[in-house]
Amino acid sequence: MSTLFFTDPACLTHVTPPGHPERVERLRAILTVLEAPEFATLERRQAPPAPEAELLRCHPEAYVAQIKASIPADGTHQLDPDTWVSPGSWEAALAGVGALNAALDAVMAGEARNAFAAIRPPGHHAETATPMGFCLFGTVAIAAKRALDHHGLSRVAVLDFDVHHGNGTQDLLQHEPRALFVSSHQFPLWPGTGRAEETGPHGNILNLPLPPGTEGPVFRQAWEEIVFPRVAAFDPQLILVSAGFDAHRDDPLAQLNLTEADFSWITHRICDLADRHAGGRVVSVLEGGYNLDALAASTAAHIRVLRERGA
């Protein structure tokens, strides 16, 4: 078994206005770095787009229809101060959900121990009926619900190390006691949520706010002392990862100071937990990361560890 890599050309058709940080070039930068010889044997797959019914695992039908109706025939259309859609955005969103679901299905079928889905638009800010923060649908939350309801799991952990709080994932999973959601993020920072006291009605939310300027050693200590014991106690059967690389020290949208070495470390430690509790099953999806060089290098570091641990 080895790591599977999922993406879809449709994710390149979601176009944002010039100067927008969540741009087509993000995915192109990742695809370019994966052309290196060390990744020549990485198994790459393209999945069919998700049926609209998959979106209904987390979002009401009226909201799905609202997003579909907002797609312009040409140009771009603004949904909120940060979130835009273009003619290809609907197909891109369905392709992203389809890619992550296919990655989940393949890992659950034993075709690989772990998988990574490089998709856009991202998903962890989309709330139940609100697009936010570049996101249309809660991709990782949809995958968590699929793991629980389609694959019959009892406990799924979603770990989010994006620099911004995964408010959408929290909103979508806080009433689902079979899911544990953990988010480490800079605080204060947009979207302003993610305080430690936000634990959800079932106590299945763990937020780890980090002050601006946090360096790798403090980040690692916080995960070791707070997050990993909680995840171990939850005993997940699957770990989903919202892999946002905008906590990198070179990212323009925030002020955490992580490096590729920190992303390698946390990937190893997540795989350690998965080996002990989940049969090694880790399914990761791209979220943020807006400095192209840092994004490409960090994604490569993440995939490099997944491959090492999935072999």
Secondary structure, 3 states (H helix, E strand, C coil): CCCEEECCHHHHCCCCCCCCCCCHHHHHHHHHHCCCHHHCCCEEECCCCCCHHHHCCCCCHHHHHHHHHHCCCCCCEECCCCCEECCCHHHHHHHHHHHHHHHHHHHHCCCCCEEEECCCCCCCCCECCECECCECCCHHHHHHHHHHHCCCCCCEEEEECCCCCCHHHHHHHCCCCCEEEEEEEECCCCCCCCCCCCCCCCCCEEEEEECCCCEHHHHHHHHHHHHHHHHHHHCCCEEEEEECCCCECCCCCCCCEECHHHHHHHHHHHHHHHHHHCCCCEEEEECCCCCHHHHHHHHHHHHHHHHHHHC
